[in-house]
Amino acid sequence: MTQTNNSSQSDFIREIIDDDLKTNKNEGRVATRFPPEPNGYIHIGHAKSICLNFGIAAQYGGTCNLRFDDTDPSGESLEYVESIVDDIHWLGFDWEDRMYFASDYFEQLYQFAIQLIKTGRAYVCDLNADEIREYRGSFTEPGTESPYRNRSVDENLDLFERMRTGEFEDGAHVLRARIDMNAPNIIMRDPVIYRIKRETHYRTGNAWVIYPMYDFAHCLSDAIEGITHSICTLEFENNRPLYDWIVEELIEGNRPHQTEFARLNLSYTVISKRALIELVEKGRVAGWDDPRMPTIAGMRRRGYTPKAIRNFCTQIGVAKNDNLIDMALLEHCVREDLNEQAPRVMGVLRPLRVVIDNYPEGQAEEFECANHPQNPDMGTRRVPFSRVLYIERDDFHEDPPGKYKRLAPGREVRLRNSYVIKHESMVKDEKGEVVELHCTYDPDTRNAPPPDGRKVKGVIHWVSAEHCVSAEVRLYDRLFQVPNPAGEDEEFTEYLNPNSLETLTSCYVESGVKDAEAGSRYQFERLGYFCVDSRDSQPGKPVFNRVVPLRDTWGKIAEKGKGK
C-alpha cells in the first residue's frame, strides 16, 4: 500500500509540528489518527482529512491510526466500517496493525468516569434533555446549577453503577462533568458525558446500556493511543476547551493537542452526514455509492481515480477559515489524471445511421488506431470498418450554422483514423426527423490527413454498425443547481438538479470494450471520460458512467442560465 509523502508541503499544522519537534515535545514522536464515526460512508471532505493525517505521518516518519469513534450504537454498523476500510485502502493509505475502536475502550472510559466522580468532577443528574438545555443559559445569560449538582461522591457512585446495570430507563439519569455553569463557552457548562441508551451495539452487543458521549470518548481515546496531534475540522474548535479539560483531569504526562483546520466545502453538492443520510433514506439518490454523491464510494463508482482525489486535496491545501471549493477544480484533477492513463476508444451516444453507398457490400477492413496518441507505449488496437456506420447525431446538421465544421448536405468530413466521406442524401421519418444519411467515400484518403491527404474542415468519430456493441451510458452532472445548497435554507433538497442523470440506452461502442472489466476507464474520443459501472455492467452488456466531459462546460452553462 503506497502512502503519499507530502514532504514538500507546508502549512500551519506542519509549522506547529516543526516547532514541537524543535522542543522535543512528545519525545520527538508524531502520531496522528483518522477517527470516523461508522454511521455512514465517508465523503470527499473525509478524504481531505485522510490525506492530511496520513500524509503528515509519512512526512515526519510517524504513525497514523485508523480509529472508529463508535460511541452511539444507533445508526452505526459493520457495513459502514467495512466501507470506510475499503475506501481508505483504495485512496492509497494503510494503518498497518493500528486499527482501533472507541468501543475497545468502553471499560477504561467507564473507569475514567468513576475517577471523575471520586474527585468531585462529575455527578449524576436527573434533569431531562429539555431541562438541561434550559438550565444551560444562553450566550448572554449564565447557566443555572442543577439541583443534583451537589450530590455526594458516594451517591453519585451508587447511581452511576446502577445506571450501568440497567436499573433505570433511558433518559432517567445522565452523568455530567462538574465544570462551570457560568463559563463563557456554553459547552463547558457541565456537559453530559454519559447517557443511558438501550441500543444494541454492532460490536459489543447488549453488554452496555450506558455509552460515553463523543466529546468524552474521543479525547480519551486519543490519549490512550498516544496520539500527539489531534487534527480535526473547525466545527470542533469550541469543543477544544472541553477536550483539554478532560485530558488534564485524567491523563498524566504527555497529552494530545487538538488543532483545527477548515473543512472541505465543495460547490454543487452537500457534505454534511445528516444531509447525505437524508438523500439516501428518502430515495433522492440510488444509495451511498450513487455516482452523483460526494462519497468516496460514489466517486469511485463514477470513475474518479485515487490519484486525482489526492492531487485535489494537495491543491486545495490546509486553511484556517472555511471556504467553498469549486467542483470544477476536482473535475480538473480527475481530467488531468485520466488524460494520461485512459486508453482511447470510439463510442456513439446518440447514433445516426450512415450508409456509404460506394463501399462494397459485405466488405470489412480494419484500421490500426493508437490507444493513446501521446503515449505510444500503450500500443494500438484494430478497429473494424464496414459499409454501414453510426455517427453522433450532433455531427450532422441539415441547415448548419456559421463555423459548423462537421457533416452537412454536400459537405465532406474525415472519419477519425479512416476515410473522407461526403454527404449525398438523407432519409427522414414521418415526423421529418433525419434517420439515415447516405454518403460516398474516397478510397484514396484512407487514414491520410494532410499533408499527404485531402484537407477537410472536420473530423468526426464513428463505429461500424456490423461490429459495434450496444451499451447503456449514464451521463452524470452536478447533483444540485446552486453552488451552496446547504447554505440556502433548510430545504436543501429543493435545489436538486433534475438533470443530474441522463440515461442513454441505445449507444454503441467499439467491440474491443465488450467485456471490459468493471472500473475500467476510457476516453470516448471527442466525448469525455467514461468508466465501466461496477454494479450494473455485465460481460457483453456494458454500462458506462460518464466520469467527466473533456472540458469544463458547467461554468458556461451556469452563466448562460443566469442571463435568462
C-alpha positions in Angstrom: 0.0 0.0 0.0 1.5 3.3 -1.1 1.2 6.3 1.1 1.6 9.8 -0.3 4.6 11.6 1.1 3.9 15.3 1.0 7.4 16.2 2.1 7.4 19.4 0.0 4.1 20.7 1.6 4.0 23.3 4.3 1.0 24.7 6.2 0.2 26.0 9.7 -0.3 22.5 11.1 3.1 21.3 9.8 4.6 24.5 11.3 3.1 23.5 14.7 4.7 20.1 14.4 8.0 21.5 13.3 8.0 23.7 16.5 7.1 20.7 18.6 10.0 18.7 17.2 12.4 21.6 17.9 11.5 21.5 21.6 11.4 17.6 21.6 7.7 17.7 22.7 6.3 14.2 22.9 9.9 12.9 22.8 10.0 13.7 19.1 7.1 11.5 18.2 4.5 12.4 15.6 1.3 10.3 15.9 -1.9 11.2 14.2 -5.2 9.4 13.6 -8.2 9.4 11.3 -11.3 8.9 13.6 -14.5 8.4 11.5 -17.8 7.6 13.1 -19.2 4.4 11.4 -22.7 5.9 10.8 -22.4 6.4 7.0 -20.0 6.3 4.1 -17.0 8.6 4.0 -17.0 11.5 1.6 -14.6 13.9 -0.2 -14.4 16.0 3.0 -13.1 13.0 4.9 -10.6 12.4 2.0 -9.0 15.8 2.9 -8.6 14.7 6.5 -7.3 11.3 5.5 -4.7 12.8 3.1 -3.7 15.3 5.8 -3.3 12.8 8.7 -1.7 10.0 6.8 0.4 12.5 4.8 1.8 14.1 7.9 2.6 10.7 9.5 4.5 9.7 6.3 6.3 13.1 6.1 7.6 13.0 9.6 8.2 9.3 9.9 5.4 8.9 12.4 2.3 6.8 12.6 -1.4 7.3 11.7 -4.1 5.2 13.3 -7.5 4.4 12.0 -10.0 4.5 14.8 -13.7 4.2 14.7 -15.4 6.5 17.2 -18.4 4.2 17.7 -20.0 5.6 20.8 -23.5 5.9 19.5 -25.0 2.5 18.6 -28.0 3.9 16.8 -27.1 4.2 13.1 -23.7 2.5 13.4 -23.0 -0.7 11.6 -20.3 -3.1 10.4 -21.3 -2.2 6.8 -20.1 1.3 7.4 -16.9 0.1 9.0 -16.1 -2.2 6.0 -16.9 0.5 3.5 -14.6 3.0 5.3 -11.8 0.5 5.5 -12.2 -0.3 1.8 -12.3 3.3 0.7 -9.2 4.4 2.6 -7.3 1.5 1.2 -8.5 2.5 -2.3 -7.3 6.0 -1.7 -3.8 4.6 -1.2 -3.3 4.6 2.6 -2.7 2.0 5.2 -2.5 1.9 9.0 -0.7 -1.4 9.3 -1.9 -3.1 12.5 -3.2 0.1 14.1 -7.0 -0.1 13.6 -8.9 0.6 16.8 -12.4 1.3 18.0 -13.6 3.5 20.8 -15.7 0.6 21.9 -12.4 -1.2 22.6 -12.0 1.2 25.5 -15.5 1.2 27.0 -14.3 -0.3 30.3 -11.4 2.1 30.5 -13.7 5.0 29.7 -16.1 3.9 32.4 -13.3 3.8 34.9 -12.2 7.3 33.9 -15.8 8.4 34.6 -15.6 6.8 38.0 -12.3 8.7 38.6 -14.0 12.0 37.8 -16.8 11.2 40.3 -14.4 10.3 43.0 -12.6 13.7 42.6 -15.9 15.5 42.7 -15.6 16.5 39.0 -18.7 14.6 37.8 -22.2 14.0 39.1 -25.4 12.1 38.2 -28.1 14.4 37.1 -31.9 13.7 36.9 -32.8 16.6 34.6 -34.2 15.6 31.2 -32.7 16.9 28.0 -35.0 19.9 27.7 -34.4 20.9 31.3 -30.6 20.6 30.9 -30.9 22.9 27.8 -33.0 25.4 29.8 -30.6 25.4 32.8 -27.6 25.9 30.5 -28.5 29.5 29.8 -27.5 31.4 26.7 -24.7 33.3 25.1 -25.7 36.4 27.1 -27.1 34.8 30.3 -25.2 32.5 32.7 -26.4 29.0 33.4 -28.2 27.7 36.5 -26.8 24.9 38.6 -28.7 21.6 38.5 -30.4 20.8 41.8 -28.5 17.5 41.7 -25.1 19.1 41.2 -24.0 18.8 44.9 -24.8 15.1 45.4 -22.2 13.3 47.5 -19.5 11.2 45.9 -21.0 8.0 47.3 -24.5 8.8 46.0 -23.1 9.6 42.5 -21.0 6.3 42.5 -24.1 4.3 43.5 -26.3 5.9 40.9 -23.7 5.6 38.2 -23.2 1.9 39.0 -27.0 1.3 38.8 -27.1 3.2 35.5 -24.6 0.7 34.2 -26.5 -2.4 35.5 -29.6 -1.2 33.7 -31.8 -0.3 36.6 -33.1 2.9 35.1 -34.9 3.8 31.9 -33.4 5.7 29.1 -33.2 9.4 29.9 -33.8 8.9 33.7 -30.2 9.9 34.5 -27.1 11.2 32.9 -23.6 11.7 34.1 -22.3 15.3 33.8 -18.9 16.8 34.1 -18.8 19.4 37.0 -17.1 22.4 35.5 -18.6 25.9 35.5 -22.2 26.9 34.9 -21.0 30.5 34.3 -18.4 29.6 31.7 -18.5 31.9 28.6 -18.2 28.8 26.4 -21.6 27.1 26.8 -20.0 23.7 26.1 -18.2 24.0 29.4 -21.4 24.4 31.4 -21.5 20.9 33.0 -21.7 18.9 29.7 -23.2 15.4 29.7 -20.5 12.8 29.4 -22.6 9.5 29.8 -26.2 8.7 29.0 -28.4 5.6 29.2 -29.2 4.1 25.8 -30.7 0.7 25.3 -29.4 0.1 21.8 -27.6 -3.0 20.6 -24.1 -2.1 19.7 -22.8 -3.7 16.5 -19.6 -4.8 18.3 -20.4 -5.1 22.0 -24.0 -6.3 21.6 -26.0 -5.7 24.7 -23.1 -5.6 27.1 -23.6 -1.9 27.8 -26.7 0.2 28.4 -24.7 3.3 29.1 -22.5 4.9 26.4 -20.0 7.7 26.7 -20.6 10.9 24.8 -18.4 11.6 21.8 -16.5 14.5 23.4 -15.6 12.4 26.4 -14.6 9.2 24.5 -12.8 11.0 21.6 -10.1 12.8 23.5 -9.5 10.0 25.9 -9.2 7.5 23.0 -6.6 9.8 21.6 -4.7 9.8 24.9 -5.0 6.0 25.3 -3.4 5.6 21.8 -0.6 8.0 22.4 -1.8 10.5 19.7 0.4 13.6 19.7 -1.5 15.8 17.3 -5.3 15.6 17.2 -6.2 17.2 13.9 -9.9 18.0 13.4 -12.1 20.4 11.5 -13.2 23.8 12.6 -16.6 22.8 13.9 -14.8 21.2 16.9 -12.9 24.4 17.8 -15.4 25.3 20.6 -15.1 21.8 21.9 -11.3 22.1 22.4 -11.6 23.6 26.0 -13.6 20.5 27.0 -11.2 18.2 25.2 -8.3 19.8 27.2 -10.2 19.8 30.5 -11.0 16.1 30.3 -7.4 15.0 29.4 -5.9 17.3 32.0 -8.2 15.9 34.7 -7.5 12.3 33.8 -4.2 11.9 31.9 -0.7 12.4 33.3 2.4 13.1 31.2 2.2 14.0 27.5 -1.2 14.8 26.3 -2.6 15.1 22.8 -3.1 18.6 21.5 -6.1 19.5 19.3 -5.6 21.6 16.2 -8.4 22.6 13.9 -8.4 23.2 10.1 -11.1 24.3 7.7 -13.3 21.6 6.5 -13.8 21.0 2.8 -17.0 22.5 1.4 -17.5 21.6 -2.3 -19.8 23.5 -4.6 -22.9 22.0 -6.1 -23.1 19.2 -3.5 -23.6 18.7 0.2 -21.0 17.3 2.6 -22.8 17.0 6.0 -23.6 13.5 7.1 -27.1 14.5 8.0 -27.8 15.7 4.5 -26.3 12.7 2.9 -28.3 10.3 5.0 -31.4 12.2 4.1 -30.6 11.9 0.4 -30.1 8.1 0.8 -33.0 7.4 3.1 -35.6 9.4 1.1 -34.5 7.9 -2.2 -33.3 11.1 -3.7 -30.2 9.1 -4.9 -29.7 5.4 -5.6 -27.7 4.7 -2.4 -24.4 5.8 -0.9 -22.4 4.8 -4.0 -24.6 6.7 -6.4 -22.1 8.3 -8.8 -23.6 11.7 -8.1 -22.8 11.5 -4.4 -19.7 13.2 -2.9 -18.9 9.9 -1.1 -15.7 8.1 -1.9 -17.8 5.1 -2.9 -19.8 7.2 -5.3 -16.8 8.9 -6.9 -15.1 5.6 -7.1 -18.0 4.0 -8.9 -18.3 7.0 -11.2 -14.7 6.6 -12.3 -12.7 9.1 -10.3 -9.1 8.0 -9.5 -7.5 7.9 -6.1 -4.5 9.9 -7.5 -6.9 12.6 -8.7 -8.5 12.9 -5.3 -5.2 13.0 -3.6 -3.9 15.7 -6.0 -7.1 17.7 -5.4 -6.6 17.5 -1.6 -3.0 18.7 -2.1 -4.0 21.6 -4.4 -6.7 23.0 -2.0 -4.2 22.9 0.9 -4.9 23.4 4.6 -6.6 26.6 5.6 -7.7 28.1 8.9 -11.0 29.6 7.5 -13.9 27.8 5.8 -14.4 28.4 2.2 -16.3 26.9 -0.8 -14.1 25.0 -3.2 -15.3 24.9 -6.8 -16.3 21.4 -8.0 -14.5 22.3 -11.3 -11.2 22.0 -9.6 -11.9 18.4 -8.5 -13.0 17.6 -12.0 -9.9 19.2 -13.5 -7.7 16.9 -11.3 -9.7 13.9 -12.5 -9.5 15.0 -16.1 -5.7 15.6 -15.8 -5.1 12.1 -14.4 -7.4 10.3 -16.9 -5.9 12.2 -19.8 -2.6 10.4 -19.0 -3.8 6.9 -18.3 -7.2 6.4 -20.1 -7.0 4.5 -23.4 -8.9 6.0 -26.3 -11.9 4.3 -27.9 -14.8 5.5 -30.1 -18.3 5.4 -28.9 -21.5 6.9 -30.3 -24.1 8.1 -27.6 -26.9 9.4 -29.9 -26.5 7.3 -33.0 -27.3 8.4 -36.6 -27.1 5.6 -39.2 -24.8 6.3 -42.2 -24.7 4.2 -45.3 -21.6 4.6 -47.6 -23.2 3.9 -50.9 -20.0 3.3 -52.9 -18.4 1.0 -50.3 -18.7 -2.7 -51.3 -21.5 -4.6 -49.6 -20.2 -7.4 -47.4 -16.7 -6.0 -47.2 -15.0 -5.1 -44.0 -11.5 -3.9 -43.2 -9.6 -2.8 -40.1 -7.8 0.3 -39.1 -4.9 0.3 -36.6 -5.6 3.0 -34.1 -3.4 4.3 -31.3 -4.7 3.6 -27.8 -3.2 6.9 -26.7 -1.9 9.5 -29.2 0.7 10.9 -26.8 1.8 7.6 -25.3 3.0 5.0 -27.8 3.8 2.6 -25.0 0.0 2.0 -24.6 0.0 0.3 -28.0 -2.6 0.1 -30.7 -5.9 -1.6 -31.4 -7.6 -2.7 -34.6 -11.0 -1.1 -35.3 -13.3 -2.6 -37.9 -14.9 -0.6 -40.7 -17.8 -1.5 -43.0 -20.4 -0.1 -45.3 -22.9 0.9 -42.6 -21.7 3.1 -39.7 -23.1 5.1 -36.8 -22.0 8.6 -36.1 -23.1 11.1 -33.4 -26.4 12.8 -34.3 -24.9 16.2 -33.4 -22.2 15.6 -36.1 -24.8 16.2 -38.9 -26.7 19.4 -39.4 -29.2 19.8 -42.2 -29.0 23.6 -42.0 -25.6 24.2 -40.5 -24.9 27.4 -38.5 -21.8 29.5 -39.2 -18.4 27.9 -38.4 -20.0 24.5 -38.3 -17.3 22.1 -39.4 -19.0 18.7 -39.4 -21.2 16.9 -41.8 -23.9 18.7 -43.7 -25.6 18.5 -47.1 -22.9 18.4 -49.8 -20.0 18.6 -47.3 -17.1 16.4 -46.5 -15.6 15.3 -43.2 -12.9 12.9 -42.2 -13.9 9.8 -40.2 -11.5 9.5 -37.4 -8.5 7.3 -38.3 -10.3 6.5 -41.6 -11.6 7.9 -44.8 -13.0 11.2 -46.0 -16.8 10.9 -46.7 -19.2 13.2 -48.5 -22.9 13.6 -47.7 -25.1 12.8 -50.7 -28.7 12.4 -49.4 -30.8 11.7 -46.3 -33.8 9.7 -45.2 -36.4 11.2 -42.8 -39.2 9.6 -40.8 -42.9 10.7 -40.8 -42.0 13.4 -38.2 -39.5 14.9 -40.5 -36.5 13.8 -38.4 -33.4 12.6 -40.2 -32.9 8.9 -39.5 -30.3 7.9 -42.1 -27.6 9.5 -44.2 -26.2 8.3 -47.5 -22.6 9.2 -48.2 -19.8 8.3 -50.5 -16.2 7.8 -49.5 -12.9 8.5 -51.2 -10.8 5.3 -51.1 -7.6 7.3 -51.6 -8.0 9.1 -48.3 -7.5 6.0 -46.1 -6.2 7.4 -42.8 -4.2 10.0 -44.7 -4.7 13.5 -43.2 -2.7 16.5 -44.6 -0.1 17.0 -45.9 -0.4 13.6 -47.6 -4.2 13.5 -47.8 -7.1 15.9 -48.7 -7.7 18.7 -46.3 -11.2 18.8 -44.8 -12.6 21.0 -42.1 -14.0 18.5 -39.7 -13.1 15.1 -38.1 -15.8 13.0 -36.5 -15.9 9.7 -34.7 -17.8 6.6 -35.7 -18.4 2.9 -35.1 -19.1 0.1 -37.6 -22.8 -1.0 -37.3 -21.9 -4.6 -38.0 -19.2 -4.9 -35.4 -20.0 -2.5 -32.6 -21.5 -3.3 -29.2 -24.7 -1.9 -27.8 -24.2 -0.2 -24.4 -26.0 1.8 -21.8 -24.4 5.1 -21.0 -25.2 7.3 -17.9 -24.5 10.9 -18.2 -23.9 12.4 -14.7 -23.9 16.1 -13.9 -23.9 18.2 -10.8 -26.2 17.0 -8.0 -27.5 20.5 -7.2 -28.4 23.5 -9.3 -26.9 26.1 -6.9 -23.3 26.3 -5.7 -24.1 26.1 -2.0 -27.4 24.2 -1.5 -26.7 23.6 2.3 -26.3 27.4 2.8 -29.5 28.4 1.1 -32.1 27.2 3.7 -33.2 24.1 5.5 -35.0 22.6 2.4 -31.8 22.0 0.5 -33.4 19.2 -1.5 -35.4 21.8 -3.4 -32.2 22.7 -5.2 -31.6 19.2 -6.5 -30.7 19.2 -10.2 -33.5 17.3 -12.1 -31.0 16.7 -15.0 -28.2 15.3 -12.8 -28.6 11.9 -14.6 -29.5 11.2 -18.2 -29.6 7.5 -19.1 -29.0 6.6 -22.8 -29.9 3.0 -23.7 -29.2 3.0 -27.4 -25.5 3.7 -27.6 -22.8 1.9 -29.5 -19.1 1.4 -28.6 -16.2 -0.4 -30.2 -16.3 -4.2 -29.9 -13.0 -4.2 -28.0 -14.7 -3.0 -24.9 -17.5 -5.5 -25.0 -16.2 -7.5 -22.0 -14.3 -4.7 -20.2 -13.8 -5.2 -16.5 -15.8 -3.2 -14.0 -14.0 0.0 -13.2 -12.1 0.2 -16.5 -11.8 3.8 -17.7 -11.7 5.1 -21.2 -11.7 8.3 -23.1 -14.5 8.2 -25.7 -12.9 10.3 -28.3 -14.4 13.8 -28.6 -17.0 13.0 -25.9 -15.3 12.6 -22.5 -14.1 10.1 -20.0 -16.2 7.0 -19.1 -16.0 4.2 -16.6 -17.5 0.7 -16.7 -20.1 0.6 -13.9 -19.1 -1.7 -11.1 -22.6 -2.6 -10.1 -24.7 -2.9 -13.2 -22.3 -3.7 -16.1 -22.2 -7.3 -17.3 -19.9 -9.1 -19.8 -21.2 -8.4 -23.3 -23.7 -5.8 -21.9 -21.5 -2.9 -20.8 -22.9 0.0 -18.8 -20.7 3.2 -18.8 -20.7 6.1 -16.4 -19.5 9.4 -17.7 -16.7 10.5 -15.3 -16.2 14.0 -16.6 -16.5 15.7 -20.0 -13.4 16.6 -21.9 -13.8 20.2 -20.9 -15.4 22.1 -18.1 -18.6 23.3 -19.7 -20.6 23.7 -16.4 -19.4 27.3 -15.8 -20.6 28.4 -19.2 -24.0 26.7 -18.8 -24.5 28.3 -15.3 -23.6 31.7 -16.6 -26.0 31.3 -19.5 -28.8 30.3 -17.1 -28.2 33.4 -15.0 -28.8 35.6 -18.1 -32.2 34.2 -18.9 
